[in-house]
Amino acid sequence: MWKKGILEIEGTDVSYQVKCYEMPSEDYGIEGGRISKMQLKVSGRTTLNYDRGWDMEPEDEASQLAYAILLHRYN
């Protein structure tokens, strides 16, 4: 199931798309969890991309905080 939205992190809008399932996946989920795909964008620029494996890990603070929130919420 896809979840989309925007998180405001310290005055920065971070848009997100998350694909999560009802059951965790050791093979494809982030940390063996329910999220199989996640993308974050700040000002139209991709700052995190996970597609059954890491393509781009978050480096800026807003993306790291958004990742932690989404991981807690959906994983």
N, CA, C and O atoms as a Maestro MAE file, in Angstrom:
{
 s_m_m2io_version
 :::
 2.0.0
}

f_m_ct {
 s_m_title
 :::
 protein
 m_atom[300] {
  # First column is atom index #
  i_m_mmod_type
  r_m_x_coord
  r_m_y_coord
  r_m_z_coord
  i_m_residue_number
  s_m_chain_name
  s_m_pdb_residue_name
  s_m_pdb_atom_name
  i_m_atomic_number
  :::
  1 25 0.834 -1.155 0.000 1 A "MET " " N  " 7
  2 3 0.000 0.000 0.000 1 A "MET " " CA " 6
  3 2 0.897 1.242 0.000 1 A "MET " " C  " 6
  4 15 1.834 1.337 0.793 1 A "MET " " O  " 8
  5 25 0.609 2.175 -0.879 2 A "TRP " " N  " 7
  6 3 1.397 3.404 -0.997 2 A "TRP " " CA " 6
  7 2 0.885 4.466 -0.038 2 A "TRP " " C  " 6
  8 15 -0.322 4.648 0.124 2 A "TRP " " O  " 8
  9 25 1.807 5.155 0.587 3 A "LYS " " N  " 7
  10 3 1.522 6.307 1.443 3 A "LYS " " CA " 6
  11 2 2.317 7.482 0.877 3 A "LYS " " C  " 6
  12 15 3.499 7.344 0.563 3 A "LYS " " O  " 8
  13 25 1.666 8.633 0.749 4 A "LYS " " N  " 7
  14 3 2.327 9.828 0.219 4 A "LYS " " CA " 6
  15 2 1.959 11.018 1.089 4 A "LYS " " C  " 6
  16 15 0.878 11.070 1.675 4 A "LYS " " O  " 8
  17 25 2.874 11.968 1.161 5 A "GLY " " N  " 7
  18 3 2.582 13.163 1.930 5 A "GLY " " CA " 6
  19 2 3.784 14.072 2.043 5 A "GLY " " C  " 6
  20 15 4.790 13.896 1.357 5 A "GLY " " O  " 8
  21 25 3.658 15.044 2.921 6 A "ILE " " N  " 7
  22 3 4.724 16.014 3.174 6 A "ILE " " CA " 6
  23 2 4.888 16.144 4.681 6 A "ILE " " C  " 6
  24 15 3.910 16.301 5.412 6 A "ILE " " O  " 8
  25 25 6.127 16.078 5.133 7 A "LEU " " N  " 7
  26 3 6.463 16.338 6.530 7 A "LEU " " CA " 6
  27 2 7.200 17.662 6.599 7 A "LEU " " C  " 6
  28 15 8.071 17.931 5.772 7 A "LEU " " O  " 8
  29 25 6.862 18.490 7.574 8 A "GLU " " N  " 7
  30 3 7.625 19.712 7.789 8 A "GLU " " CA " 6
  31 2 8.633 19.429 8.892 8 A "GLU " " C  " 6
  32 15 8.267 19.170 10.039 8 A "GLU " " O  " 8
  33 25 9.904 19.482 8.524 9 A "ILE " " N  " 7
  34 3 11.000 19.203 9.440 9 A "ILE " " CA " 6
  35 2 11.819 20.474 9.596 9 A "ILE " " C  " 6
  36 15 12.512 20.895 8.670 9 A "ILE " " O  " 8
  37 25 11.734 21.080 10.768 10 A "GLU " " N  " 7
  38 3 12.494 22.293 11.067 10 A "GLU " " CA " 6
  39 2 12.385 23.343 9.956 10 A "GLU " " C  " 6
  40 15 13.388 23.917 9.532 10 A "GLU " " O  " 8
  41 25 11.150 23.586 9.490 11 A "GLY " " N  " 7
  42 3 10.902 24.593 8.468 11 A "GLY " " CA " 6
  43 2 11.148 24.135 7.041 11 A "GLY " " C  " 6
  44 15 10.986 24.925 6.111 11 A "GLY " " O  " 8
  45 25 11.532 22.886 6.843 12 A "THR " " N  " 7
  46 3 11.790 22.336 5.510 12 A "THR " " CA " 6
  47 2 10.715 21.320 5.170 12 A "THR " " C  " 6
  48 15 10.451 20.409 5.955 12 A "THR " " O  " 8
  49 25 10.087 21.466 3.998 13 A "ASP " " N  " 7
  50 3 9.096 20.491 3.545 13 A "ASP " " CA " 6
  51 2 9.815 19.303 2.912 13 A "ASP " " C  " 6
  52 15 10.606 19.463 1.982 13 A "ASP " " O  " 8
  53 25 9.531 18.126 3.423 14 A "VAL " " N  " 7
  54 3 10.103 16.887 2.899 14 A "VAL " " CA " 6
  55 2 8.942 16.056 2.368 14 A "VAL " " C  " 6
  56 15 8.123 15.568 3.147 14 A "VAL " " O  " 8
  57 25 8.865 15.890 1.042 15 A "SER " " N  " 7
  58 3 7.801 15.061 0.471 15 A "SER " " CA " 6
  59 2 8.258 13.609 0.493 15 A "SER " " C  " 6
  60 15 9.442 13.305 0.353 15 A "SER " " O  " 8
  61 25 7.281 12.721 0.674 16 A "TYR " " N  " 7
  62 3 7.629 11.307 0.772 16 A "TYR " " CA " 6
  63 2 6.641 10.425 0.032 16 A "TYR " " C  " 6
  64 15 5.474 10.770 -0.149 16 A "TYR " " O  " 8
  65 25 7.147 9.272 -0.391 17 A "GLN " " N  " 7
  66 3 6.361 8.172 -0.912 17 A "GLN " " CA " 6
  67 2 6.901 6.919 -0.247 17 A "GLN " " C  " 6
  68 15 8.107 6.673 -0.257 17 A "GLN " " O  " 8
  69 25 6.006 6.126 0.330 18 A "VAL " " N  " 7
  70 3 6.398 4.914 1.033 18 A "VAL " " CA " 6
  71 2 5.490 3.782 0.573 18 A "VAL " " C  " 6
  72 15 4.269 3.935 0.537 18 A "VAL " " O  " 8
  73 25 6.082 2.650 0.223 19 A "LYS " " N  " 7
  74 3 5.307 1.447 -0.073 19 A "LYS " " CA " 6
  75 2 5.552 0.473 1.065 19 A "LYS " " C  " 6
  76 15 6.681 0.043 1.298 19 A "LYS " " O  " 8
  77 25 4.474 0.128 1.777 20 A "CYS " " N  " 7
  78 3 4.621 -0.787 2.904 20 A "CYS " " CA " 6
  79 2 3.570 -1.887 2.807 20 A "CYS " " C  " 6
  80 15 2.505 -1.719 2.213 20 A "CYS " " O  " 8
  81 25 3.911 -3.005 3.406 21 A "TYR " " N  " 7
  82 3 3.037 -4.166 3.393 21 A "TYR " " CA " 6
  83 2 2.562 -4.495 4.799 21 A "TYR " " C  " 6
  84 15 3.068 -3.940 5.775 21 A "TYR " " O  " 8
  85 25 1.596 -5.395 4.907 22 A "GLU " " N  " 7
  86 3 1.082 -5.801 6.213 22 A "GLU " " CA " 6
  87 2 2.088 -6.639 6.986 22 A "GLU " " C  " 6
  88 15 2.153 -6.559 8.213 22 A "GLU " " O  " 8
  89 25 2.873 -7.440 6.276 23 A "MET " " N  " 7
  90 3 3.840 -8.335 6.909 23 A "MET " " CA " 6
  91 2 5.270 -7.857 6.620 23 A "MET " " C  " 6
  92 15 5.541 -7.377 5.519 23 A "MET " " O  " 8
  93 25 6.174 -7.979 7.577 24 A "PRO " " N  " 7
  94 3 7.575 -7.615 7.355 24 A "PRO " " CA " 6
  95 2 8.251 -8.547 6.351 24 A "PRO " " C  " 6
  96 15 7.801 -9.672 6.135 24 A "PRO " " O  " 8
  97 25 9.329 -8.071 5.745 25 A "SER " " N  " 7
  98 3 10.110 -8.873 4.813 25 A "SER " " CA " 6
  99 2 11.589 -8.770 5.165 25 A "SER " " C  " 6
  100 15 12.184 -7.696 5.072 25 A "SER " " O  " 8
  101 25 12.167 -9.873 5.565 26 A "GLU " " N  " 7
  102 3 13.607 -9.910 5.868 26 A "GLU " " CA " 6
  103 2 14.436 -9.625 4.617 26 A "GLU " " C  " 6
  104 15 15.530 -9.069 4.714 26 A "GLU " " O  " 8
  105 25 13.924 -10.003 3.445 27 A "ASP " " N  " 7
  106 3 14.676 -9.846 2.196 27 A "ASP " " CA " 6
  107 2 14.595 -8.445 1.608 27 A "ASP " " C  " 6
  108 15 15.594 -7.937 1.098 27 A "ASP " " O  " 8
  109 25 13.419 -7.803 1.667 28 A "TYR " " N  " 7
  110 3 13.225 -6.552 0.945 28 A "TYR " " CA " 6
  111 2 12.892 -5.345 1.827 28 A "TYR " " C  " 6
  112 15 13.041 -4.208 1.379 28 A "TYR " " O  " 8
  113 25 12.453 -5.561 3.048 29 A "GLY " " N  " 7
  114 3 12.045 -4.459 3.902 29 A "GLY " " CA " 6
  115 2 13.233 -3.748 4.540 29 A "GLY " " C  " 6
  116 15 14.272 -4.354 4.802 29 A "GLY " " O  " 8
  117 25 13.061 -2.460 4.782 30 A "ILE " " N  " 7
  118 3 14.085 -1.703 5.492 30 A "ILE " " CA " 6
  119 2 14.228 -2.310 6.882 30 A "ILE " " C  " 6
  120 15 13.248 -2.427 7.616 30 A "ILE " " O  " 8
  121 25 15.433 -2.691 7.237 31 A "GLU " " N  " 7
  122 3 15.728 -3.323 8.520 31 A "GLU " " CA " 6
  123 2 14.823 -4.528 8.778 31 A "GLU " " C  " 6
  124 15 14.457 -4.800 9.921 31 A "GLU " " O  " 8
  125 25 14.462 -5.254 7.703 32 A "GLY " " N  " 7
  126 3 13.617 -6.434 7.826 32 A "GLY " " CA " 6
  127 2 12.168 -6.118 8.143 32 A "GLY " " C  " 6
  128 15 11.431 -6.983 8.615 32 A "GLY " " O  " 8
  129 25 11.757 -4.892 7.887 33 A "GLY " " N  " 7
  130 3 10.406 -4.444 8.234 33 A "GLY " " CA " 6
  131 2 9.437 -4.452 7.072 33 A "GLY " " C  " 6
  132 15 9.612 -5.187 6.099 33 A "GLY " " O  " 8
  133 25 8.411 -3.623 7.186 34 A "ARG " " N  " 7
  134 3 7.308 -3.600 6.235 34 A "ARG " " CA " 6
  135 2 7.528 -2.674 5.037 34 A "ARG " " C  " 6
  136 15 6.852 -2.828 4.020 34 A "ARG " " O  " 8
  137 25 8.451 -1.722 5.130 35 A "ILE " " N  " 7
  138 3 8.674 -0.760 4.041 35 A "ILE " " CA " 6
  139 2 9.590 -1.383 2.994 35 A "ILE " " C  " 6
  140 15 10.735 -1.731 3.284 35 A "ILE " " O  " 8
  141 25 9.065 -1.523 1.756 36 A "SER " " N  " 7
  142 3 9.889 -2.075 0.681 36 A "SER " " CA " 6
  143 2 10.407 -0.989 -0.259 36 A "SER " " C  " 6
  144 15 11.390 -1.198 -0.971 36 A "SER " " O  " 8
  145 25 9.746 0.168 -0.263 37 A "LYS " " N  " 7
  146 3 10.184 1.280 -1.108 37 A "LYS " " CA " 6
  147 2 9.929 2.580 -0.363 37 A "LYS " " C  " 6
  148 15 8.908 2.744 0.305 37 A "LYS " " O  " 8
  149 25 10.886 3.507 -0.491 38 A "MET " " N  " 7
  150 3 10.731 4.824 0.118 38 A "MET " " CA " 6
  151 2 11.525 5.833 -0.698 38 A "MET " " C  " 6
  152 15 12.644 5.563 -1.133 38 A "MET " " O  " 8
  153 25 10.923 6.996 -0.897 39 A "GLN " " N  " 7
  154 3 11.635 8.084 -1.558 39 A "GLN " " CA " 6
  155 2 11.302 9.376 -0.818 39 A "GLN " " C  " 6
  156 15 10.144 9.643 -0.497 39 A "GLN " " O  " 8
  157 25 12.339 10.172 -0.552 40 A "LEU " " N  " 7
  158 3 12.175 11.489 0.044 40 A "LEU " " CA " 6
  159 2 12.713 12.527 -0.922 40 A "LEU " " C  " 6
  160 15 13.694 12.291 -1.628 40 A "LEU " " O  " 8
  161 25 12.052 13.690 -0.943 41 A "LYS " " N  " 7
  162 3 12.520 14.810 -1.770 41 A "LYS " " CA " 6
  163 2 12.456 16.095 -0.963 41 A "LYS " " C  " 6
  164 15 11.506 16.337 -0.219 41 A "LYS " " O  " 8
  165 25 13.482 16.909 -1.127 42 A "VAL " " N  " 7
  166 3 13.543 18.245 -0.544 42 A "VAL " " CA " 6
  167 2 13.768 19.210 -1.696 42 A "VAL " " C  " 6
  168 15 14.744 19.085 -2.435 42 A "VAL " " O  " 8
  169 25 12.857 20.182 -1.851 43 A "SER " " N  " 7
  170 3 12.928 21.160 -2.943 43 A "SER " " CA " 6
  171 2 13.043 20.475 -4.305 43 A "SER " " C  " 6
  172 15 13.781 20.941 -5.173 43 A "SER " " O  " 8
  173 25 12.316 19.373 -4.494 44 A "GLY " " N  " 7
  174 3 12.310 18.660 -5.767 44 A "GLY " " CA " 6
  175 2 13.504 17.755 -6.003 44 A "GLY " " C  " 6
  176 15 13.565 17.064 -7.020 44 A "GLY " " O  " 8
  177 25 14.452 17.750 -5.080 45 A "ARG " " N  " 7
  178 3 15.673 16.939 -5.226 45 A "ARG " " CA " 6
  179 2 15.539 15.695 -4.360 45 A "ARG " " C  " 6
  180 15 15.213 15.787 -3.176 45 A "ARG " " O  " 8
  181 25 15.790 14.532 -4.951 46 A "THR " " N  " 7
  182 3 15.728 13.280 -4.215 46 A "THR " " CA " 6
  183 2 16.854 13.238 -3.194 46 A "THR " " C  " 6
  184 15 18.021 13.436 -3.531 46 A "THR " " O  " 8
  185 25 16.488 12.975 -1.937 47 A "THR " " N  " 7
  186 3 17.478 12.938 -0.866 47 A "THR " " CA " 6
  187 2 17.569 11.564 -0.210 47 A "THR " " C  " 6
  188 15 18.471 11.316 0.590 47 A "THR " " O  " 8
  189 25 16.644 10.675 -0.545 48 A "LEU " " N  " 7
  190 3 16.667 9.294 -0.056 48 A "LEU " " CA " 6
  191 2 15.931 8.449 -1.070 48 A "LEU " " C  " 6
  192 15 14.875 8.841 -1.566 48 A "LEU " " O  " 8
  193 25 16.490 7.276 -1.384 49 A "ASN " " N  " 7
  194 3 15.798 6.338 -2.247 49 A "ASN " " CA " 6
  195 2 16.116 4.913 -1.804 49 A "ASN " " C  " 6
  196 15 17.275 4.500 -1.771 49 A "ASN " " O  " 8
  197 25 15.069 4.177 -1.466 50 A "TYR " " N  " 7
  198 3 15.179 2.770 -1.094 50 A "TYR " " CA " 6
  199 2 14.195 2.011 -1.956 50 A "TYR " " C  " 6
  200 15 12.993 2.272 -1.899 50 A "TYR " " O  " 8
  201 25 14.684 1.070 -2.758 51 A "ASP " " N  " 7
  202 3 13.839 0.253 -3.627 51 A "ASP " " CA " 6
  203 2 14.273 -1.196 -3.457 51 A "ASP " " C  " 6
  204 15 14.985 -1.751 -4.294 51 A "ASP " " O  " 8
  205 25 13.825 -1.799 -2.349 52 A "ARG " " N  " 7
  206 3 14.221 -3.158 -1.957 52 A "ARG " " CA " 6
  207 2 15.718 -3.259 -1.699 52 A "ARG " " C  " 6
  208 15 16.290 -4.349 -1.716 52 A "ARG " " O  " 8
  209 25 16.325 -2.148 -1.467 53 A "GLY " " N  " 7
  210 3 17.741 -1.995 -1.176 53 A "GLY " " CA " 6
  211 2 18.075 -0.518 -1.298 53 A "GLY " " C  " 6
  212 15 17.343 0.234 -1.942 53 A "GLY " " O  " 8
  213 25 19.175 -0.096 -0.686 54 A "TRP " " N  " 7
  214 3 19.542 1.322 -0.687 54 A "TRP " " CA " 6
  215 2 20.157 1.740 -2.010 54 A "TRP " " C  " 6
  216 15 21.142 1.162 -2.470 54 A "TRP " " O  " 8
  217 25 19.545 2.775 -2.622 55 A "ASP " " N  " 7
  218 3 20.122 3.454 -3.775 55 A "ASP " " CA " 6
  219 2 20.774 4.747 -3.316 55 A "ASP " " C  " 6
  220 15 21.818 5.151 -3.827 55 A "ASP " " O  " 8
  221 25 20.127 5.401 -2.323 56 A "MET " " N  " 7
  222 3 20.635 6.666 -1.788 56 A "MET " " CA " 6
  223 2 20.160 6.797 -0.346 56 A "MET " " C  " 6
  224 15 18.959 6.881 -0.089 56 A "MET " " O  " 8
  225 25 21.088 6.814 0.581 57 A "GLU " " N  " 7
  226 3 20.743 6.985 1.996 57 A "GLU " " CA " 6
  227 2 20.673 8.474 2.322 57 A "GLU " " C  " 6
  228 15 21.332 9.284 1.669 57 A "GLU " " O  " 8
  229 25 19.878 8.841 3.331 58 A "PRO " " N  " 7
  230 3 19.729 10.263 3.659 58 A "PRO " " CA " 6
  231 2 21.021 10.833 4.240 58 A "PRO " " C  " 6
  232 15 21.670 10.209 5.079 58 A "PRO " " O  " 8
  233 25 21.380 12.029 3.777 59 A "GLU " " N  " 7
  234 3 22.597 12.670 4.281 59 A "GLU " " CA " 6
  235 2 22.303 13.964 5.021 59 A "GLU " " C  " 6
  236 15 22.993 14.294 5.985 59 A "GLU " " O  " 8
  237 25 21.273 14.711 4.579 60 A "ASP " " N  " 7
  238 3 20.976 15.969 5.257 60 A "ASP " " CA " 6
  239 2 20.090 15.710 6.474 60 A "ASP " " C  " 6
  240 15 19.417 14.682 6.554 60 A "ASP " " O  " 8
  241 25 20.097 16.629 7.398 61 A "GLU " " N  " 7
  242 3 19.408 16.445 8.676 61 A "GLU " " CA " 6
  243 2 17.902 16.296 8.518 61 A "GLU " " C  " 6
  244 15 17.297 15.444 9.168 61 A "GLU " " O  " 8
  245 25 17.280 17.119 7.656 62 A "ALA " " N  " 7
  246 3 15.833 17.038 7.470 62 A "ALA " " CA " 6
  247 2 15.429 15.663 6.943 62 A "ALA " " C  " 6
  248 15 14.429 15.101 7.390 62 A "ALA " " O  " 8
  249 25 16.181 15.125 6.014 63 A "SER " " N  " 7
  250 3 15.876 13.809 5.459 63 A "SER " " CA " 6
  251 2 16.107 12.697 6.478 63 A "SER " " C  " 6
  252 15 15.353 11.725 6.520 63 A "SER " " O  " 8
  253 25 17.129 12.834 7.284 64 A "GLN " " N  " 7
  254 3 17.386 11.835 8.324 64 A "GLN " " CA " 6
  255 2 16.250 11.806 9.348 64 A "GLN " " C  " 6
  256 15 15.822 10.734 9.776 64 A "GLN " " O  " 8
  257 25 15.765 12.985 9.737 65 A "LEU " " N  " 7
  258 3 14.661 13.051 10.691 65 A "LEU " " CA " 6
  259 2 13.365 12.531 10.079 65 A "LEU " " C  " 6
  260 15 12.611 11.817 10.740 65 A "LEU " " O  " 8
  261 25 13.100 12.885 8.820 66 A "ALA " " N  " 7
  262 3 11.909 12.385 8.139 66 A "ALA " " CA " 6
  263 2 11.969 10.866 8.009 66 A "ALA " " C  " 6
  264 15 10.961 10.185 8.201 66 A "ALA " " O  " 8
  265 25 13.134 10.337 7.689 67 A "TYR " " N  " 7
  266 3 13.321 8.890 7.596 67 A "TYR " " CA " 6
  267 2 12.993 8.218 8.933 67 A "TYR " " C  " 6
  268 15 12.297 7.203 8.960 67 A "TYR " " O  " 8
  269 25 13.483 8.768 10.021 68 A "ALA " " N  " 7
  270 3 13.228 8.191 11.345 68 A "ALA " " CA " 6
  271 2 11.733 8.208 11.673 68 A "ALA " " C  " 6
  272 15 11.205 7.237 12.215 68 A "ALA " " O  " 8
  273 25 11.061 9.298 11.350 69 A "ILE " " N  " 7
  274 3 9.613 9.404 11.601 69 A "ILE " " CA " 6
  275 2 8.856 8.352 10.794 69 A "ILE " " C  " 6
  276 15 8.011 7.636 11.330 69 A "ILE " " O  " 8
  277 25 9.167 8.266 9.498 70 A "LEU " " N  " 7
  278 3 8.464 7.319 8.628 70 A "LEU " " CA " 6
  279 2 8.768 5.880 8.985 70 A "LEU " " C  " 6
  280 15 7.891 5.020 8.898 70 A "LEU " " O  " 8
  281 25 9.992 5.609 9.382 71 A "LEU " " N  " 7
  282 3 10.361 4.272 9.802 71 A "LEU " " CA " 6
  283 2 9.535 3.861 11.030 71 A "LEU " " C  " 6
  284 15 9.038 2.737 11.108 71 A "LEU " " O  " 8
  285 25 9.401 4.774 11.969 72 A "HIS " " N  " 7
  286 3 8.594 4.496 13.162 72 A "HIS " " CA " 6
  287 2 7.114 4.319 12.808 72 A "HIS " " C  " 6
  288 15 6.437 3.451 13.360 72 A "HIS " " O  " 8
  289 25 6.629 5.129 11.903 73 A "ARG " " N  " 7
  290 3 5.209 5.119 11.551 73 A "ARG " " CA " 6
  291 2 4.800 3.895 10.733 73 A "ARG " " C  " 6
  292 15 3.749 3.309 10.992 73 A "ARG " " O  " 8
  293 25 5.607 3.501 9.754 74 A "TYR " " N  " 7
  294 3 5.187 2.484 8.785 74 A "TYR " " CA " 6
  295 2 5.944 1.164 8.829 74 A "TYR " " C  " 6
  296 15 5.475 0.178 8.259 74 A "TYR " " O  " 8
  297 25 7.093 1.112 9.484 75 A "ASN " " N  " 7
  298 3 7.899 -0.109 9.417 75 A "ASN " " CA " 6
  299 2 7.513 -1.075 10.523 75 A "ASN " " C  " 6
  300 15 8.088 -2.159 10.624 75 A "ASN " " O  " 8
  :::
 }
 m_bond[299] {
  # First column is bond index #
  i_m_from
  i_m_to
  i_m_order
  :::
  1 1 2 1
  2 2 3 1
  3 3 4 2
  4 3 5 1
  5 5 6 1
  6 6 7 1
  7 7 8 2
  8 7 9 1
  9 9 10 1
  10 10 11 1
  11 11 12 2
  12 11 13 1
  13 13 14 1
  14 14 15 1
  15 15 16 2
  16 15 17 1
  17 17 18 1
  18 18 19 1
  19 19 20 2
  20 19 21 1
  21 21 22 1
  22 22 23 1
  23 23 24 2
  24 23 25 1
  25 25 26 1
  26 26 27 1
  27 27 28 2
  28 27 29 1
  29 29 30 1
  30 30 31 1
  31 31 32 2
  32 31 33 1
  33 33 34 1
  34 34 35 1
  35 35 36 2
  36 35 37 1
  37 37 38 1
  38 38 39 1
  39 39 40 2
  40 39 41 1
  41 41 42 1
  42 42 43 1
  43 43 44 2
  44 43 45 1
  45 45 46 1
  46 46 47 1
  47 47 48 2
  48 47 49 1
  49 49 50 1
  50 50 51 1
  51 51 52 2
  52 51 53 1
  53 53 54 1
  54 54 55 1
  55 55 56 2
  56 55 57 1
  57 57 58 1
  58 58 59 1
  59 59 60 2
  60 59 61 1
  61 61 62 1
  62 62 63 1
  63 63 64 2
  64 63 65 1
  65 65 66 1
  66 66 67 1
  67 67 68 2
  68 67 69 1
  69 69 70 1
  70 70 71 1
  71 71 72 2
  72 71 73 1
  73 73 74 1
  74 74 75 1
  75 75 76 2
  76 75 77 1
  77 77 78 1
  78 78 79 1
  79 79 80 2
  80 79 81 1
  81 81 82 1
  82 82 83 1
  83 83 84 2
  84 83 85 1
  85 85 86 1
  86 86 87 1
  87 87 88 2
  88 87 89 1
  89 89 90 1
  90 90 91 1
  91 91 92 2
  92 91 93 1
  93 93 94 1
  94 94 95 1
  95 95 96 2
  96 95 97 1
  97 97 98 1
  98 98 99 1
  99 99 100 2
  100 99 101 1
  101 101 102 1
  102 102 103 1
  103 103 104 2
  104 103 105 1
  105 105 106 1
  106 106 107 1
  107 107 108 2
  108 107 109 1
  109 109 110 1
  110 110 111 1
  111 111 112 2
  112 111 113 1
  113 113 114 1
  114 114 115 1
  115 115 116 2
  116 115 117 1
  117 117 118 1
  118 118 119 1
  119 119 120 2
  120 119 121 1
  121 121 122 1
  122 122 123 1
  123 123 124 2
  124 123 125 1
  125 125 126 1
  126 126 127 1
  127 127 128 2
  128 127 129 1
  129 129 130 1
  130 130 131 1
  131 131 132 2
  132 131 133 1
  133 133 134 1
  134 134 135 1
  135 135 136 2
  136 135 137 1
  137 137 138 1
  138 138 139 1
  139 139 140 2
  140 139 141 1
  141 141 142 1
  142 142 143 1
  143 143 144 2
  144 143 145 1
  145 145 146 1
  146 146 147 1
  147 147 148 2
  148 147 149 1
  149 149 150 1
  150 150 151 1
  151 151 152 2
  152 151 153 1
  153 153 154 1
  154 154 155 1
  155 155 156 2
  156 155 157 1
  157 157 158 1
  158 158 159 1
  159 159 160 2
  160 159 161 1
  161 161 162 1
  162 162 163 1
  163 163 164 2
  164 163 165 1
  165 165 166 1
  166 166 167 1
  167 167 168 2
  168 167 169 1
  169 169 170 1
  170 170 171 1
  171 171 172 2
  172 171 173 1
  173 173 174 1
  174 174 175 1
  175 175 176 2
  176 175 177 1
  177 177 178 1
  178 178 179 1
  179 179 180 2
  180 179 181 1
  181 181 182 1
  182 182 183 1
  183 183 184 2
  184 183 185 1
  185 185 186 1
  186 186 187 1
  187 187 188 2
  188 187 189 1
  189 189 190 1
  190 190 191 1
  191 191 192 2
  192 191 193 1
  193 193 194 1
  194 194 195 1
  195 195 196 2
  196 195 197 1
  197 197 198 1
  198 198 199 1
  199 199 200 2
  200 199 201 1
  201 201 202 1
  202 202 203 1
  203 203 204 2
  204 203 205 1
  205 205 206 1
  206 206 207 1
  207 207 208 2
  208 207 209 1
  209 209 210 1
  210 210 211 1
  211 211 212 2
  212 211 213 1
  213 213 214 1
  214 214 215 1
  215 215 216 2
  216 215 217 1
  217 217 218 1
  218 218 219 1
  219 219 220 2
  220 219 221 1
  221 221 222 1
  222 222 223 1
  223 223 224 2
  224 223 225 1
  225 225 226 1
  226 226 227 1
  227 227 228 2
  228 227 229 1
  229 229 230 1
  230 230 231 1
  231 231 232 2
  232 231 233 1
  233 233 234 1
  234 234 235 1
  235 235 236 2
  236 235 237 1
  237 237 238 1
  238 238 239 1
  239 239 240 2
  240 239 241 1
  241 241 242 1
  242 242 243 1
  243 243 244 2
  244 243 245 1
  245 245 246 1
  246 246 247 1
  247 247 248 2
  248 247 249 1
  249 249 250 1
  250 250 251 1
  251 251 252 2
  252 251 253 1
  253 253 254 1
  254 254 255 1
  255 255 256 2
  256 255 257 1
  257 257 258 1
  258 258 259 1
  259 259 260 2
  260 259 261 1
  261 261 262 1
  262 262 263 1
  263 263 264 2
  264 263 265 1
  265 265 266 1
  266 266 267 1
  267 267 268 2
  268 267 269 1
  269 269 270 1
  270 270 271 1
  271 271 272 2
  272 271 273 1
  273 273 274 1
  274 274 275 1
  275 275 276 2
  276 275 277 1
  277 277 278 1
  278 278 279 1
  279 279 280 2
  280 279 281 1
  281 281 282 1
  282 282 283 1
  283 283 284 2
  284 283 285 1
  285 285 286 1
  286 286 287 1
  287 287 288 2
  288 287 289 1
  289 289 290 1
  290 290 291 1
  291 291 292 2
  292 291 293 1
  293 293 294 1
  294 294 295 1
  295 295 296 2
  296 295 297 1
  297 297 298 1
  298 298 299 1
  299 299 300 2
  :::
 }
}
